[in-house]
Amino acid sequence: MLLPAEKELRAVLARFAEARFRHDLQPTGYSSRELEDTSRTLCGMTGTQSVKQALAAADALLERLRADRCATGRPDQSLAA
């Protein structure tokens, strides 16, 4: 399985969080489809079957990328929002 780029993974996580928040705040047909779409994308990127698994896999991958960055001595660079 190809690993997603950190920037892309963070972008999908942000989209998922925003969709989850909007749907929880005011559920509509649109918010439901948006949440479903971002959930499917997140699962696809992480190679998992559920959102719970996808979030755990994304956390583990981001931690691994951070550890790799620290091991190579590269400074931690914040991603622009």
C-alpha positions in Angstrom: 0.0 0.0 0.0 1.3 3.4 -0.9 1.4 5.8 2.0 -0.3 9.2 1.6 1.7 12.3 1.8 1.5 14.1 5.2 0.0 17.2 3.7 -2.7 15.3 1.9 -3.5 13.2 5.0 -3.8 16.3 7.2 -6.1 17.9 4.6 -8.4 15.0 4.5 -8.4 14.8 8.3 -9.4 18.5 8.4 -12.1 18.0 5.9 -13.4 15.0 7.9 -13.4 17.0 11.2 -15.2 19.9 9.5 -17.8 17.6 7.9 -18.4 15.7 11.2 -18.8 19.0 13.1 -21.3 20.5 10.5 -23.3 17.2 10.4 -23.4 17.0 14.2 -24.4 20.6 14.5 -27.1 20.7 11.8 -27.7 17.4 10.0 -28.9 17.7 6.4 -28.8 15.5 3.3 -25.8 17.5 2.1 -23.9 17.2 5.4 -24.6 13.5 5.4 -23.2 13.0 1.9 -20.2 15.2 2.7 -19.4 13.2 5.8 -19.9 9.9 4.0 -17.5 11.1 1.2 -14.8 12.3 3.5 -15.1 9.1 5.6 -14.7 7.0 2.5 -11.7 9.0 1.4 -10.1 8.7 4.8 -10.6 5.0 4.9 -9.2 4.6 1.4 -6.1 6.6 2.2 -5.4 4.6 5.3 -6.5 1.2 3.9 -9.0 0.6 6.6 -12.7 -0.4 6.8 -14.1 2.0 9.4 -13.7 5.6 10.5 -12.4 4.5 13.9 -9.7 2.4 12.3 -8.9 5.1 9.8 -8.4 7.7 12.5 -6.2 5.4 14.5 -4.2 4.6 11.4 -3.8 8.3 10.5 -2.6 9.1 14.0 0.0 6.2 13.8 1.1 7.4 10.4 1.5 11.0 11.4 3.5 9.9 14.5 5.7 7.7 12.3 6.3 10.7 9.9 7.1 12.9 12.9 9.5 10.3 14.3 11.2 9.9 10.9 11.6 13.7 10.6 13.2 13.8 14.1 15.5 10.9 13.3 16.8 12.5 10.2 17.5 15.8 12.0 15.2 17.8 9.8 13.4 20.6 11.7 9.7 20.2 12.2 7.9 22.4 9.7 4.3 23.5 10.3 2.0 23.1 7.4 0.2 26.2 6.3 -3.6 26.0 6.7 
